[in-house]
Amino acid sequence: MRKFKKVVAIALAATMVMGMSLTAFADDNSGSSNGAGTSEGHVEKKATSVVLPTVSGTPFAYTMDPEGLIEETSHGKYGDAVEFPAKAGDTHVYWNNGAKGGDGADKDNIVYANTSKAQTVTNKSSHDISLTVSVTASSAETDIPLVAQSAIATAEAASLYLGLIVDGQAAETINTAAAATKSVTIDGNEDNFKIAVKSDNSGYEYRVLSLAEYKALEGNSSKTQDDFDATWDSADFQVEGAVTTGKAITSTTTAPTIAVTWSWVDPEEAAAEAAAAAQEAVTNFKSAHASVLALTTATVAGGEDEATAIAAAAEAFAALSDAAKAILAAEDTPINAAFFEALADASAAVVLDAAPSIETTSYTMAADTAIEVDVDLGVGSLAATGIASITYVKGSGATATLASDKYSFADGKLTFTAAYINSVLDAGVTSRAYTIKFNDSDNTEVVINLATE
């Protein structure tokens, strides 16, 4: 009996637990939760670092020696611790290139060369850059003339050649008329960069490899800092020169002063800036010349003011950059030089003031056939509104006025009636001149002839 009670108690306890569990499931059958989203961040995979020349002194100062004085005196003026070009190939224009260097006893010798010491621009960026070097020359009255290199050998008077060399390309002749300019691309090297965690763990950065990281790359274990430095692309620039020999100069003859400038740009950024500038120029152009741009060859009104406006717009268009012109040429109605030429021609063709006229003045009479004459009443202040009279000379010599029922005038057509033509033919008239007088302020007269075949 006690065992039975124990079993019953256990069963009741289980029933109560199941009942409670069933109740819980019945009252709470759903759930929800929130999760905030975060971004790990963004790293601009572009790094820029350009090393420009460190200029000390005046590396582009030079000496020309058209009379060969240095060679003839074995450079005695300059002392013994110097080196000049060998006689063969010497162009007699010299730049101080500094100490020879090296480990030899002559390492401190000053080297004078026919080219200036090369200046180097190194691109340690992940992207390409565009380097531009320009040289201008003075034009003093006492300066020796500057000529092309090819003219040195044939020049009749003392002359000097100077040339700009950039990245080993053919030299650009330097003259006084305009700057000698060369542009080259210096490649970037994205392989020398990596995305890394910042040192303070605050985020990520795109940075250049350390030497250790560079050496850790496959095949680089024995590489040195010099090897790593050599992976960056660079470009040198310098000036060369040559002068005539055997051509006398005077004590007042001077050598032109040259000014060398260099700069670099990011081609992508430069292109974006140029595009923005072109678009701004187009917007300004459209605003300034809106009235002209709204014209078509069919809507021009003519006149001096319109012609002046069209000419001004055409001149402003010609001054735009090629990029701005390309934007305008892509319009639904292309705006280009031909557009303005067409407007100018159409405007010039508009006649603002013209007297009445009749283009065809000879007509053939035939029985039972009216004769129609095309009449232009003119335009503007000289125009007529109609015909004042038509007169002719009779066989007797008397002048007669043609009765208004013998002709009609409407919509630019003067019509001699068929009945009148028949009467003229019946009278045996084979040819007659008619004077058409218009009612304009000048009473313009035009003579037409009616005749039989």
KOLROKE-631908 format. One record per residue (C-alpha): residue number from 1; x, y, z. Coordinates in nm, 2 decimals. Layout:
BEGIN
seq=NUM X=X Y=Y Z=Z
...
This chain:
BEGIN
seq=1 X=0.00 Y=0.00 Z=0.00
seq=2 X=0.28 Y=0.23 Z=0.08
seq=3 X=0.45 Y=0.15 Z=-0.25
seq=4 X=0.13 Y=0.23 Z=-0.43
seq=5 X=0.11 Y=0.57 Z=-0.26
seq=6 X=0.47 Y=0.64 Z=-0.36
seq=7 X=0.40 Y=0.55 Z=-0.72
seq=8 X=0.08 Y=0.77 Z=-0.72
seq=9 X=0.28 Y=1.06 Z=-0.57
seq=10 X=0.55 Y=1.03 Z=-0.84
seq=11 X=0.29 Y=1.02 Z=-1.12
seq=12 X=0.11 Y=1.33 Z=-0.98
seq=13 X=0.44 Y=1.52 Z=-0.96
seq=14 X=0.52 Y=1.43 Z=-1.32
seq=15 X=0.17 Y=1.53 Z=-1.43
seq=16 X=0.22 Y=1.87 Z=-1.26
seq=17 X=0.56 Y=1.93 Z=-1.43
seq=18 X=0.42 Y=1.83 Z=-1.77
seq=19 X=0.12 Y=2.06 Z=-1.72
seq=20 X=0.34 Y=2.35 Z=-1.63
seq=21 X=0.56 Y=2.28 Z=-1.93
seq=22 X=0.27 Y=2.26 Z=-2.16
seq=23 X=0.14 Y=2.59 Z=-2.02
seq=24 X=0.47 Y=2.76 Z=-2.08
seq=25 X=0.48 Y=2.64 Z=-2.45
seq=26 X=0.13 Y=2.76 Z=-2.50
seq=27 X=0.20 Y=3.11 Z=-2.36
seq=28 X=0.55 Y=3.18 Z=-2.52
seq=29 X=0.57 Y=3.05 Z=-2.88
seq=30 X=0.78 Y=3.33 Z=-3.05
seq=31 X=1.09 Y=3.54 Z=-2.99
seq=32 X=1.30 Y=3.83 Z=-3.13
seq=33 X=1.64 Y=3.99 Z=-3.10
seq=34 X=1.83 Y=4.29 Z=-3.25
seq=35 X=2.18 Y=4.29 Z=-3.39
seq=36 X=2.36 Y=4.62 Z=-3.48
seq=37 X=2.56 Y=4.61 Z=-3.81
seq=38 X=2.91 Y=4.76 Z=-3.83
seq=39 X=3.15 Y=4.82 Z=-4.11
seq=40 X=3.51 Y=4.71 Z=-4.08
seq=41 X=3.60 Y=5.03 Z=-4.26
seq=42 X=3.75 Y=5.14 Z=-4.59
seq=43 X=4.11 Y=5.17 Z=-4.69
seq=44 X=4.20 Y=5.39 Z=-4.99
seq=45 X=4.44 Y=5.18 Z=-5.19
seq=46 X=4.64 Y=5.47 Z=-5.32
seq=47 X=4.95 Y=5.61 Z=-5.17
seq=48 X=5.15 Y=5.91 Z=-5.30
seq=49 X=5.52 Y=5.98 Z=-5.23
seq=50 X=5.74 Y=6.16 Z=-5.48
seq=51 X=6.10 Y=6.24 Z=-5.42
seq=52 X=6.21 Y=6.56 Z=-5.60
seq=53 X=6.57 Y=6.67 Z=-5.66
seq=54 X=6.74 Y=6.84 Z=-5.37
seq=55 X=6.91 Y=7.13 Z=-5.54
seq=56 X=7.21 Y=7.29 Z=-5.39
seq=57 X=7.40 Y=7.57 Z=-5.56
seq=58 X=7.32 Y=7.64 Z=-5.93
seq=59 X=7.34 Y=7.30 Z=-6.11
seq=60 X=7.22 Y=7.46 Z=-6.44
seq=61 X=7.48 Y=7.74 Z=-6.45
seq=62 X=7.71 Y=7.68 Z=-6.75
seq=63 X=8.01 Y=7.83 Z=-6.93
seq=64 X=8.04 Y=7.85 Z=-7.31
seq=65 X=8.38 Y=7.86 Z=-7.47
seq=66 X=8.34 Y=7.94 Z=-7.84
seq=67 X=8.71 Y=8.03 Z=-7.88
seq=68 X=8.84 Y=7.72 Z=-7.71
seq=69 X=9.03 Y=7.90 Z=-7.45
seq=70 X=9.00 Y=7.63 Z=-7.18
seq=71 X=9.13 Y=7.36 Z=-7.42
seq=72 X=9.41 Y=7.58 Z=-7.55
seq=73 X=9.54 Y=7.66 Z=-7.20
seq=74 X=9.49 Y=7.30 Z=-7.07
seq=75 X=9.23 Y=7.44 Z=-6.83
seq=76 X=9.50 Y=7.63 Z=-6.64
seq=77 X=9.25 Y=7.88 Z=-6.51
seq=78 X=9.07 Y=7.60 Z=-6.33
seq=79 X=9.37 Y=7.43 Z=-6.17
seq=80 X=9.48 Y=7.07 Z=-6.18
seq=81 X=9.21 Y=6.90 Z=-5.97
seq=82 X=8.95 Y=6.92 Z=-6.25
seq=83 X=8.84 Y=6.70 Z=-6.54
seq=84 X=8.71 Y=6.84 Z=-6.87
seq=85 X=8.57 Y=6.63 Z=-7.16
seq=86 X=8.83 Y=6.47 Z=-7.40
seq=87 X=8.91 Y=6.69 Z=-7.70
seq=88 X=8.73 Y=6.45 Z=-7.93
seq=89 X=8.36 Y=6.51 Z=-7.90
seq=90 X=8.40 Y=6.82 Z=-7.67
seq=91 X=8.12 Y=7.07 Z=-7.75
seq=92 X=8.28 Y=7.35 Z=-7.55
seq=93 X=7.98 Y=7.42 Z=-7.32
seq=94 X=8.05 Y=7.31 Z=-6.96
seq=95 X=7.85 Y=7.24 Z=-6.65
seq=96 X=8.01 Y=7.18 Z=-6.31
seq=97 X=7.90 Y=6.83 Z=-6.21
seq=98 X=8.06 Y=6.84 Z=-5.87
seq=99 X=8.32 Y=6.60 Z=-5.73
seq=100 X=8.41 Y=6.29 Z=-5.92
seq=101 X=8.35 Y=6.07 Z=-5.62
seq=102 X=8.45 Y=5.71 Z=-5.57
seq=103 X=8.75 Y=5.56 Z=-5.39
seq=104 X=9.03 Y=5.68 Z=-5.61
seq=105 X=9.28 Y=5.95 Z=-5.54
seq=106 X=9.10 Y=6.17 Z=-5.79
seq=107 X=8.76 Y=6.14 Z=-5.61
seq=108 X=8.77 Y=6.51 Z=-5.51
seq=109 X=8.84 Y=6.63 Z=-5.87
seq=110 X=8.57 Y=6.86 Z=-6.00
seq=111 X=8.41 Y=6.73 Z=-6.32
seq=112 X=8.31 Y=6.96 Z=-6.60
seq=113 X=8.08 Y=6.80 Z=-6.86
seq=114 X=7.90 Y=6.90 Z=-7.17
seq=115 X=7.57 Y=6.82 Z=-6.99
seq=116 X=7.45 Y=6.94 Z=-6.65
seq=117 X=7.44 Y=6.70 Z=-6.36
seq=118 X=7.13 Y=6.48 Z=-6.39
seq=119 X=6.85 Y=6.57 Z=-6.15
seq=120 X=6.63 Y=6.27 Z=-6.05
seq=121 X=6.26 Y=6.25 Z=-5.97
seq=122 X=6.17 Y=5.92 Z=-5.80
seq=123 X=5.81 Y=5.80 Z=-5.78
seq=124 X=5.76 Y=5.60 Z=-5.46
seq=125 X=5.38 Y=5.60 Z=-5.51
seq=126 X=5.14 Y=5.32 Z=-5.58
seq=127 X=5.03 Y=5.50 Z=-5.89
seq=128 X=5.18 Y=5.67 Z=-6.19
seq=129 X=5.27 Y=6.04 Z=-6.20
seq=130 X=5.33 Y=6.27 Z=-6.49
seq=131 X=5.65 Y=6.48 Z=-6.47
seq=132 X=5.69 Y=6.80 Z=-6.67
seq=133 X=6.01 Y=6.99 Z=-6.71
seq=134 X=6.04 Y=7.33 Z=-6.88
seq=135 X=6.33 Y=7.56 Z=-6.96
seq=136 X=6.31 Y=7.92 Z=-7.07
seq=137 X=6.61 Y=8.13 Z=-7.19
seq=138 X=6.68 Y=8.50 Z=-7.16
seq=139 X=6.70 Y=8.72 Z=-7.47
seq=140 X=6.94 Y=9.00 Z=-7.38
seq=141 X=7.07 Y=9.21 Z=-7.67
seq=142 X=7.43 Y=9.10 Z=-7.59
seq=143 X=7.34 Y=8.72 Z=-7.57
seq=144 X=7.49 Y=8.49 Z=-7.83
seq=145 X=7.21 Y=8.36 Z=-8.06
seq=146 X=7.05 Y=8.03 Z=-7.97
seq=147 X=7.01 Y=7.78 Z=-8.26
seq=148 X=6.92 Y=7.42 Z=-8.32
seq=149 X=7.19 Y=7.16 Z=-8.26
seq=150 X=7.19 Y=7.08 Z=-8.64
seq=151 X=7.28 Y=7.45 Z=-8.71
seq=152 X=7.60 Y=7.46 Z=-8.51
seq=153 X=7.81 Y=7.30 Z=-8.78
seq=154 X=7.69 Y=7.54 Z=-9.05
seq=155 X=7.64 Y=7.86 Z=-8.86
seq=156 X=7.81 Y=8.16 Z=-9.01
seq=157 X=7.84 Y=8.35 Z=-8.69
seq=158 X=7.91 Y=8.24 Z=-8.33
seq=159 X=7.60 Y=8.05 Z=-8.21
seq=160 X=7.50 Y=7.84 Z=-7.91
seq=161 X=7.28 Y=7.53 Z=-7.88
seq=162 X=7.11 Y=7.43 Z=-7.56
seq=163 X=6.88 Y=7.13 Z=-7.53
seq=164 X=6.66 Y=6.98 Z=-7.26
seq=165 X=6.69 Y=6.60 Z=-7.21
seq=166 X=6.42 Y=6.42 Z=-7.00
seq=167 X=6.43 Y=6.05 Z=-6.92
seq=168 X=6.68 Y=5.99 Z=-7.20
seq=169 X=6.45 Y=6.11 Z=-7.48
seq=170 X=6.55 Y=6.32 Z=-7.77
seq=171 X=6.65 Y=6.67 Z=-7.66
seq=172 X=6.41 Y=6.96 Z=-7.69
seq=173 X=6.58 Y=7.27 Z=-7.83
seq=174 X=6.58 Y=7.56 Z=-7.59
seq=175 X=6.52 Y=7.90 Z=-7.75
seq=176 X=6.40 Y=8.25 Z=-7.65
seq=177 X=6.07 Y=8.22 Z=-7.84
seq=178 X=5.89 Y=7.98 Z=-7.61
seq=179 X=5.97 Y=7.74 Z=-7.32
seq=180 X=6.12 Y=7.40 Z=-7.41
seq=181 X=5.89 Y=7.15 Z=-7.24
seq=182 X=5.90 Y=6.77 Z=-7.20
seq=183 X=5.65 Y=6.55 Z=-7.01
seq=184 X=5.70 Y=6.19 Z=-6.92
seq=185 X=5.52 Y=5.93 Z=-6.71
seq=186 X=5.69 Y=5.78 Z=-6.41
seq=187 X=5.53 Y=5.45 Z=-6.32
seq=188 X=5.41 Y=5.37 Z=-5.97
seq=189 X=5.46 Y=5.03 Z=-5.80
seq=190 X=5.16 Y=4.90 Z=-5.61
seq=191 X=5.35 Y=4.57 Z=-5.54
seq=192 X=5.55 Y=4.77 Z=-5.28
seq=193 X=5.24 Y=4.84 Z=-5.07
seq=194 X=5.01 Y=4.64 Z=-4.85
seq=195 X=4.70 Y=4.68 Z=-4.63
seq=196 X=4.80 Y=4.65 Z=-4.27
seq=197 X=4.66 Y=4.70 Z=-3.92
seq=198 X=4.77 Y=5.04 Z=-3.78
seq=199 X=5.03 Y=5.02 Z=-3.50
seq=200 X=4.77 Y=5.13 Z=-3.24
seq=201 X=4.51 Y=4.88 Z=-3.37
seq=202 X=4.27 Y=5.16 Z=-3.44
seq=203 X=4.21 Y=5.05 Z=-3.79
seq=204 X=4.37 Y=4.97 Z=-4.12
seq=205 X=4.62 Y=5.15 Z=-4.35
seq=206 X=4.76 Y=5.12 Z=-4.69
seq=207 X=5.14 Y=5.15 Z=-4.65
seq=208 X=5.47 Y=5.08 Z=-4.81
seq=209 X=5.64 Y=4.75 Z=-4.73
seq=210 X=5.92 Y=4.75 Z=-4.48
seq=211 X=6.25 Y=4.60 Z=-4.59
seq=212 X=6.17 Y=4.29 Z=-4.38
seq=213 X=5.83 Y=4.25 Z=-4.55
seq=214 X=6.00 Y=4.31 Z=-4.89
seq=215 X=6.26 Y=4.04 Z=-4.82
seq=216 X=5.98 Y=3.80 Z=-4.70
seq=217 X=5.84 Y=3.80 Z=-5.05
seq=218 X=5.91 Y=3.49 Z=-5.26
seq=219 X=6.26 Y=3.51 Z=-5.41
seq=220 X=6.36 Y=3.82 Z=-5.21
seq=221 X=6.54 Y=3.67 Z=-4.91
seq=222 X=6.88 Y=3.79 Z=-5.02
seq=223 X=6.77 Y=4.13 Z=-5.13
seq=224 X=6.91 Y=4.45 Z=-4.98
seq=225 X=6.79 Y=4.80 Z=-4.93
seq=226 X=6.95 Y=4.90 Z=-5.25
seq=227 X=6.75 Y=4.63 Z=-5.43
seq=228 X=6.43 Y=4.76 Z=-5.27
seq=229 X=6.51 Y=5.12 Z=-5.37
seq=230 X=6.57 Y=5.00 Z=-5.73
seq=231 X=6.21 Y=4.88 Z=-5.75
seq=232 X=6.09 Y=5.25 Z=-5.77
seq=233 X=6.07 Y=5.41 Z=-6.11
seq=234 X=6.25 Y=5.74 Z=-6.17
seq=235 X=6.33 Y=5.99 Z=-6.44
seq=236 X=6.64 Y=6.21 Z=-6.49
seq=237 X=6.65 Y=6.55 Z=-6.66
seq=238 X=6.95 Y=6.76 Z=-6.76
seq=239 X=7.05 Y=7.03 Z=-7.01
seq=240 X=7.31 Y=6.98 Z=-7.28
seq=241 X=7.49 Y=7.23 Z=-7.50
seq=242 X=7.72 Y=7.30 Z=-7.79
seq=243 X=7.88 Y=7.61 Z=-7.93
seq=244 X=8.04 Y=7.70 Z=-8.26
seq=245 X=8.42 Y=7.70 Z=-8.27
seq=246 X=8.64 Y=7.93 Z=-8.48
seq=247 X=8.37 Y=8.20 Z=-8.47
seq=248 X=8.48 Y=8.51 Z=-8.29
seq=249 X=8.28 Y=8.68 Z=-8.02
seq=250 X=8.34 Y=9.01 Z=-7.85
seq=251 X=8.42 Y=9.10 Z=-7.49
seq=252 X=8.06 Y=9.20 Z=-7.44
seq=253 X=7.91 Y=8.88 Z=-7.57
seq=254 X=7.70 Y=8.71 Z=-7.30
seq=255 X=7.55 Y=8.36 Z=-7.26
seq=256 X=7.17 Y=8.34 Z=-7.21
seq=257 X=7.04 Y=8.27 Z=-6.86
seq=258 X=6.82 Y=7.96 Z=-6.84
seq=259 X=6.55 Y=7.89 Z=-6.59
seq=260 X=6.46 Y=7.53 Z=-6.53
seq=261 X=6.13 Y=7.43 Z=-6.36
seq=262 X=5.99 Y=7.09 Z=-6.28
seq=263 X=5.66 Y=6.96 Z=-6.14
seq=264 X=5.45 Y=6.65 Z=-6.13
seq=265 X=5.08 Y=6.57 Z=-6.12
seq=266 X=4.86 Y=6.26 Z=-6.06
seq=267 X=4.72 Y=6.19 Z=-6.41
seq=268 X=4.39 Y=6.07 Z=-6.27
seq=269 X=4.35 Y=6.38 Z=-6.05
seq=270 X=4.47 Y=6.61 Z=-6.33
seq=271 X=4.22 Y=6.45 Z=-6.57
seq=272 X=3.94 Y=6.49 Z=-6.32
seq=273 X=4.03 Y=6.86 Z=-6.26
seq=274 X=4.06 Y=6.92 Z=-6.64
seq=275 X=3.71 Y=6.76 Z=-6.69
seq=276 X=3.56 Y=6.98 Z=-6.42
seq=277 X=3.73 Y=7.29 Z=-6.56
seq=278 X=3.60 Y=7.20 Z=-6.91
seq=279 X=3.25 Y=7.16 Z=-6.78
seq=280 X=3.27 Y=7.49 Z=-6.59
seq=281 X=3.40 Y=7.66 Z=-6.91
seq=282 X=3.11 Y=7.52 Z=-7.10
seq=283 X=2.86 Y=7.64 Z=-6.84
seq=284 X=3.00 Y=7.99 Z=-6.85
seq=285 X=3.02 Y=7.99 Z=-7.23
seq=286 X=2.65 Y=7.89 Z=-7.26
seq=287 X=2.55 Y=8.15 Z=-7.01
seq=288 X=2.74 Y=8.43 Z=-7.18
seq=289 X=2.62 Y=8.35 Z=-7.53
seq=290 X=2.27 Y=8.20 Z=-7.46
seq=291 X=2.10 Y=8.43 Z=-7.72
seq=292 X=2.33 Y=8.32 Z=-8.00
seq=293 X=2.31 Y=7.95 Z=-7.90
seq=294 X=1.93 Y=7.97 Z=-7.92
seq=295 X=1.94 Y=8.08 Z=-8.29
seq=296 X=1.91 Y=7.85 Z=-8.59
seq=297 X=1.97 Y=7.93 Z=-8.95
seq=298 X=1.59 Y=7.96 Z=-8.98
seq=299 X=1.54 Y=8.20 Z=-8.70
seq=300 X=1.83 Y=8.45 Z=-8.75
seq=301 X=1.70 Y=8.80 Z=-8.80
seq=302 X=2.00 Y=8.96 Z=-8.95
seq=303 X=2.15 Y=9.30 Z=-8.87
seq=304 X=2.47 Y=9.43 Z=-8.73
seq=305 X=2.40 Y=9.36 Z=-8.37
seq=306 X=2.32 Y=8.99 Z=-8.44
seq=307 X=2.63 Y=8.96 Z=-8.66
seq=308 X=2.85 Y=9.10 Z=-8.38
seq=309 X=2.70 Y=8.87 Z=-8.12
seq=310 X=2.76 Y=8.56 Z=-8.35
seq=311 X=3.12 Y=8.67 Z=-8.41
seq=312 X=3.18 Y=8.72 Z=-8.04
seq=313 X=3.04 Y=8.37 Z=-7.96
seq=314 X=3.25 Y=8.21 Z=-8.23
seq=315 X=3.56 Y=8.38 Z=-8.10
seq=316 X=3.49 Y=8.27 Z=-7.75
seq=317 X=3.43 Y=7.91 Z=-7.87
seq=318 X=3.76 Y=7.91 Z=-8.05
seq=319 X=3.93 Y=8.00 Z=-7.73
seq=320 X=3.79 Y=7.70 Z=-7.54
seq=321 X=3.99 Y=7.40 Z=-7.46
seq=322 X=3.96 Y=7.09 Z=-7.67
seq=323 X=3.79 Y=6.91 Z=-7.38
seq=324 X=3.52 Y=7.19 Z=-7.36
seq=325 X=3.47 Y=7.19 Z=-7.73
seq=326 X=3.42 Y=6.81 Z=-7.72
seq=327 X=3.14 Y=6.85 Z=-7.46
seq=328 X=2.97 Y=7.11 Z=-7.68
seq=329 X=3.01 Y=6.90 Z=-7.99
seq=330 X=2.83 Y=6.61 Z=-7.81
seq=331 X=2.51 Y=6.83 Z=-7.76
seq=332 X=2.19 Y=6.72 Z=-7.93
seq=333 X=2.25 Y=7.01 Z=-8.17
seq=334 X=2.63 Y=7.00 Z=-8.20
seq=335 X=2.80 Y=7.33 Z=-8.12
seq=336 X=3.12 Y=7.37 Z=-8.32
seq=337 X=3.29 Y=7.60 Z=-8.56
seq=338 X=3.06 Y=7.50 Z=-8.84
seq=339 X=2.76 Y=7.59 Z=-8.63
seq=340 X=2.88 Y=7.95 Z=-8.59
seq=341 X=2.98 Y=7.97 Z=-8.96
seq=342 X=2.63 Y=7.86 Z=-9.06
seq=343 X=2.47 Y=8.12 Z=-8.83
seq=344 X=2.69 Y=8.40 Z=-8.96
seq=345 X=2.62 Y=8.31 Z=-9.32
seq=346 X=2.24 Y=8.29 Z=-9.26
seq=347 X=2.24 Y=8.62 Z=-9.07
seq=348 X=2.44 Y=8.79 Z=-9.34
seq=349 X=2.20 Y=8.66 Z=-9.61
seq=350 X=1.90 Y=8.83 Z=-9.43
seq=351 X=1.81 Y=9.15 Z=-9.63
seq=352 X=1.68 Y=9.41 Z=-9.39
seq=353 X=1.60 Y=9.68 Z=-9.64
seq=354 X=1.53 Y=9.62 Z=-10.01
seq=355 X=1.33 Y=9.80 Z=-10.28
seq=356 X=1.07 Y=9.63 Z=-10.50
seq=357 X=1.20 Y=9.43 Z=-10.79
seq=358 X=1.10 Y=9.20 Z=-11.07
seq=359 X=1.36 Y=8.93 Z=-11.15
seq=360 X=1.22 Y=8.82 Z=-11.49
seq=361 X=1.15 Y=9.11 Z=-11.72
seq=362 X=1.08 Y=8.94 Z=-12.06
seq=363 X=0.76 Y=8.74 Z=-12.14
seq=364 X=0.60 Y=8.58 Z=-12.44
seq=365 X=0.25 Y=8.68 Z=-12.55
seq=366 X=0.01 Y=8.40 Z=-12.68
seq=367 X=-0.36 Y=8.41 Z=-12.77
seq=368 X=-0.60 Y=8.33 Z=-12.49
seq=369 X=-0.32 Y=8.31 Z=-12.24
seq=370 X=-0.27 Y=8.53 Z=-11.93
seq=371 X=0.08 Y=8.64 Z=-11.84
seq=372 X=0.19 Y=8.61 Z=-11.48
seq=373 X=0.48 Y=8.82 Z=-11.35
seq=374 X=0.65 Y=8.74 Z=-11.02
seq=375 X=0.69 Y=9.06 Z=-10.82
seq=376 X=0.90 Y=9.12 Z=-10.50
seq=377 X=0.76 Y=9.41 Z=-10.31
seq=378 X=1.09 Y=9.44 Z=-10.11
seq=379 X=1.14 Y=9.45 Z=-9.73
seq=380 X=1.20 Y=9.70 Z=-9.46
seq=381 X=1.19 Y=10.08 Z=-9.50
seq=382 X=1.23 Y=10.05 Z=-9.88
seq=383 X=0.94 Y=9.81 Z=-9.94
seq=384 X=0.62 Y=9.88 Z=-10.13
seq=385 X=0.27 Y=9.76 Z=-10.05
seq=386 X=0.14 Y=9.74 Z=-10.41
seq=387 X=0.16 Y=9.87 Z=-10.77
seq=388 X=0.08 Y=10.24 Z=-10.82
seq=389 X=0.05 Y=10.23 Z=-11.20
seq=390 X=0.14 Y=10.05 Z=-11.52
seq=391 X=0.22 Y=10.26 Z=-11.83
seq=392 X=0.32 Y=10.20 Z=-12.19
seq=393 X=0.39 Y=10.40 Z=-12.50
seq=394 X=0.13 Y=10.38 Z=-12.78
seq=395 X=0.23 Y=10.36 Z=-13.15
seq=396 X=0.16 Y=10.73 Z=-13.17
seq=397 X=0.43 Y=10.80 Z=-12.91
seq=398 X=0.18 Y=10.90 Z=-12.64
seq=399 X=0.21 Y=10.74 Z=-12.29
seq=400 X=-0.09 Y=10.56 Z=-12.17
seq=401 X=-0.18 Y=10.41 Z=-11.83
seq=402 X=-0.31 Y=10.06 Z=-11.84
seq=403 X=-0.66 Y=10.03 Z=-11.70
seq=404 X=-0.69 Y=9.84 Z=-11.37
seq=405 X=-0.93 Y=9.59 Z=-11.53
seq=406 X=-0.66 Y=9.48 Z=-11.77
seq=407 X=-0.45 Y=9.33 Z=-11.49
seq=408 X=-0.46 Y=9.21 Z=-11.13
seq=409 X=-0.21 Y=9.20 Z=-10.85
seq=410 X=-0.22 Y=8.96 Z=-10.55
seq=411 X=0.01 Y=8.75 Z=-10.34
seq=412 X=0.32 Y=8.87 Z=-10.53
seq=413 X=0.18 Y=8.80 Z=-10.88
seq=414 X=0.10 Y=9.06 Z=-11.14
seq=415 X=-0.14 Y=8.90 Z=-11.40
seq=416 X=-0.21 Y=9.05 Z=-11.74
seq=417 X=-0.55 Y=8.91 Z=-11.83
seq=418 X=-0.59 Y=8.68 Z=-12.13
seq=419 X=-0.85 Y=8.92 Z=-12.28
seq=420 X=-0.61 Y=9.21 Z=-12.27
seq=421 X=-0.33 Y=9.00 Z=-12.43
seq=422 X=-0.58 Y=8.91 Z=-12.71
seq=423 X=-0.66 Y=9.28 Z=-12.76
seq=424 X=-0.29 Y=9.36 Z=-12.79
seq=425 X=-0.23 Y=9.08 Z=-13.04
seq=426 X=-0.55 Y=9.18 Z=-13.24
seq=427 X=-0.41 Y=9.53 Z=-13.27
seq=428 X=-0.10 Y=9.39 Z=-13.44
seq=429 X=0.14 Y=9.47 Z=-13.16
seq=430 X=0.43 Y=9.22 Z=-13.15
seq=431 X=0.63 Y=9.38 Z=-12.87
seq=432 X=0.56 Y=9.64 Z=-12.60
seq=433 X=0.74 Y=9.77 Z=-12.30
seq=434 X=0.54 Y=9.83 Z=-11.97
seq=435 X=0.67 Y=10.04 Z=-11.69
seq=436 X=0.56 Y=9.91 Z=-11.35
seq=437 X=0.56 Y=10.18 Z=-11.09
seq=438 X=0.54 Y=10.08 Z=-10.72
seq=439 X=0.40 Y=10.27 Z=-10.43
seq=440 X=0.72 Y=10.27 Z=-10.23
seq=441 X=0.87 Y=10.60 Z=-10.10
seq=442 X=1.11 Y=10.61 Z=-10.40
seq=443 X=0.83 Y=10.52 Z=-10.66
seq=444 X=1.06 Y=10.25 Z=-10.79
seq=445 X=1.00 Y=10.16 Z=-11.16
seq=446 X=1.07 Y=9.84 Z=-11.34
seq=447 X=1.03 Y=9.79 Z=-11.72
seq=448 X=0.91 Y=9.45 Z=-11.85
seq=449 X=0.87 Y=9.35 Z=-12.21
seq=450 X=0.58 Y=9.15 Z=-12.36
seq=451 X=0.65 Y=9.01 Z=-12.71
seq=452 X=0.54 Y=8.75 Z=-12.95
seq=453 X=0.76 Y=8.46 Z=-13.04
